[in-house]
Amino acid sequence: MKIAIVDDDEMVCNDLIRYINAFNVKYDFDFQSESFLSCEQIYPKILNGNHYDLILLDIEFPGMNGTEFGRLLRGKLRKYDTQIIFISAVKDYAMDLFKICPIDFLIKPIKQEDLQNCLLSFITHYRKIDGFLDYVYENTKHRIKVRDVLYLKSQGKRVEIHSETCEAFSVYGKIIDLITDHEDTFICIARGLYVNTYHIIDVTTKQIKLKNGEVLCISRSKQNIVRDRLAEL
Amino acid sequence: MNTWLSTILYLTSNAIHVYAIFIFIDVFLGRYTFRIAWKVASYVSYFLLGSLVWLTTKNSSLNILMNTIPLFLVTIPYITSWKKRVFSVVLSCSIGMFIDWIAFALFENAEIIKVGFFQCVVLLICASIFSRFYRNKPSFAFHSSYSWFLVLISIGTILVGFLTVNEDSSKDYIIAIVLLLINFLNFYIYNMEQRSLEEQHKIRLIENANYAYQNQLQTVNETQKKIKFMRHDFKKHIHTLQSLIEKEDLKGALEYLEEMEESVIVKKSYSETGNKEIDSIINYELTLAEEIGTNIICNVNLPDTLRVSTFDMTIILGNLLDNAVHALKSIDKKILIVEIRYNKGIIRIDIENTYNPKSKKKVNGKEHGIGLLSVEDALIKYHGKLESYPETSRWHTTAVFYNSLDYES
């Protein structure tokens, strides 16, 4: 897995690389880290197809700041499979930052222990959505990555699979059977409608907004379940 | 009448009777713990048991017993107080009984009365009227201790009925009507009491809102006081430095500057979300905790702008932190952990504090529970929930709510 560190302070970048290497040794992991001194440096690399699983992103930069870069990543490039942890010298919780869906915030000076905890929660999150959903389509077994599935909708004896990567299609079966090993990843928001929590960016008491901009309604009887499940994430 | 026909008529009457009871109990008691299927199953069992006992024994006393005890068991899964459960069972049974007796006293020989069909239809009409006009408010549970009197009055009417109505008097129906009216009046008094409790609750909420305002004002006052002291000190420092420089005592001026730097106490700010009101209430409450020597761990990840009104946030945070700080005062080992986070439109507040289980929950004459009532009242607007539980010597409180108003709000 690849981690990018974006900070204009070289000392911070070096410290973080050192912490990540120590993490690799301690937990027998293989995070490859790369550092950038500005958002302008990393942006073209992503445009050229480089993928990072996690970006440790500073907020304040002389040029393009962390919030602008995060917005470009999520908006223009529609890259939601790259997770972001904001790092900053001052606590800043502008709503704009939350809209970028970071998985955490770290305040400088960053302690090795804090980064370690963040990386552990990132790994837990990553493993949850790293599996596959198996289904049978036209008598052939297929599988789809859990992270690609936006939501599942029950249509009589069929299940409609709405995905990020292809057009919606339907297969015979029940949703419960389809998500057997991934029940933690999906929330039932209405009768016969299961949403992948990974793709949720915002909820209100009435509806759920997904990363692709789609909005789905929450039934009244599921309001408690949605609230409690998201509060546990 | 043919036995089969009368049995069918009895079963139909009993089904109507159970349905009427179901309407009354369900509207009166409100929320149910389990699924609807369980509720239906429990009422069907109640119907089957009652019918079986009556058809096999034809014993009136046993029938009354089988109408009350199993009905009480049926009410157990409802989320309400024991008093209200007992009251609902006694009231529904007594009204059913008196309608029965009035019908018997007036038209004893009619077959439709003998099998109880007419009485059950009247009971169903009463229950339907009741469900149309009664509005259940789960938050104003049966609080008053006088409410047991109402239960006793209903039980008393049943006893009076037993002792008098069975005598051979031509005025039976008058006694039954009076007893029935007493039960209706009893319910009316209950309803009036509920209204009065609701008014009291509203007054308490207003008092608490005032308390929240008072808290905010106190925060502003404290901040202004600090600014005043800083200004005062600042002037003093400038004068001292000025005089040192005028005397050309540069070494002294430098030493004084160093001293100033050392004496600057950087006050820890626990919350810096950018939302001034939320930051000030958290920082104010946590400063109070700090002043009594509490070890504080605080982590606030909240956006600077929220769809939840600032006033409601102040009520929620102010009361929860206030309770935690008061609980900390009664114990030597003071630890407070505050975790507030926002994720995908959900706000979660976790507060953990050490407390003394032996200390009473009354602070400055202000009842502890009122604050939590206000918090619950504010949380309802955002479809939130509040959970509070002890664990060894620590008290955990969790509030989870949407960052948006609920349907009705």
Contacts between the chains, C-beta under 8 A, distances in Angstrom:
chain1	res1	chain2	res2	distance
A	90	B	272	7.4
A	91	B	272	4.0
A	91	B	273	7.5
A	92	B	274	6.9
A	93	B	272	7.7
A	93	B	273	4.6
A	93	B	274	5.7
A	93	B	300	7.9
A	93	B	301	6.6
A	93	B	302	5.9
A	93	B	303	5.4
A	93	B	304	5.6
A	94	B	274	6.3
A	94	B	303	6.9
A	94	B	304	5.4
A	95	B	303	4.2
A	95	B	304	6.1
A	95	B	305	4.7
A	97	B	303	7.5
A	98	B	303	4.7
A	98	B	342	6.2
A	101	B	344	7.7
A	105	B	301	5.9
A	197	B	344	8.0
A	200	B	344	5.1
A	201	B	344	6.5
A	202	B	344	6.1
A	202	B	345	4.6
A	203	B	344	5.8
A	203	B	345	3.9
A	203	B	346	6.6
A	203	B	402	6.8
A	203	B	404	8.0
A	204	B	307	7.9
A	204	B	345	6.2
A	204	B	402	6.3
A	204	B	403	7.6
A	204	B	404	3.7
A	205	B	382	7.3
A	205	B	383	4.8
A	205	B	402	4.8
A	205	B	404	5.4
A	205	B	405	6.8
A	205	B	406	4.9
A	205	B	407	6.4
A	206	B	404	7.6
A	206	B	407	6.9
A	220	B	407	6.9
A	223	B	383	5.3
A	223	B	406	7.8
A	224	B	383	7.7
A	224	B	385	7.4
A	227	B	346	6.1
A	227	B	383	6.5
A	227	B	384	7.5
A	227	B	385	7.4
A	227	B	400	5.9
A	227	B	401	7.3
A	227	B	402	6.2
A	228	B	385	7.8
A	228	B	400	6.7
A	230	B	343	6.4
A	230	B	344	5.3
A	230	B	345	7.3
A	230	B	346	4.4
A	231	B	343	7.6
A	231	B	346	5.1
A	231	B	348	4.7
A	231	B	400	4.3
A	233	B	343	5.8
A	233	B	344	7.1
